[in-house]
Amino acid sequence: MSSSRKSAIKDKQTKSQILTALAEETGLAKKDVQAVLAATKDLAARHLAARGSGELTIPEVGVKLRRVKKAARKAGMARNPFTGEMVKVEAKPASLSVRATAMKAIKDVVI
């Protein structure tokens, strides 16, 4: 990984383009890069699973993944902000969600 500034990529890349770019940058074969990304996904799944640690930090990418609990919501009435009329809101059970947070390393690059 070189620390020199590189030009911005203007177009959204496909999975194949990302794999090719990473393979060229690192000197690894495309299959090896794909295997590393697959292993990273599996590692994240194990951390975020029900009995996992609930958090995974990917240092060089500058991203932290966290498992967060969303509380249950009771049924009730709520006001529609556009019309002002009261509408019935259904109850929702508690659930788990994944939240990604940008860390300082990636924020410094973007800003």
Secondary structure as UniProt FT lines:
FT   HELIX           15..26
FT   HELIX           30..48
FT   TURN            50..51
FT   STRAND          55..58
FT   TURN            59..62
FT   STRAND          63..70
FT   STRAND          76..79
FT   TURN            81..83
FT   STRAND          86..89
FT   STRAND          95..102
FT   HELIX           104..110
//
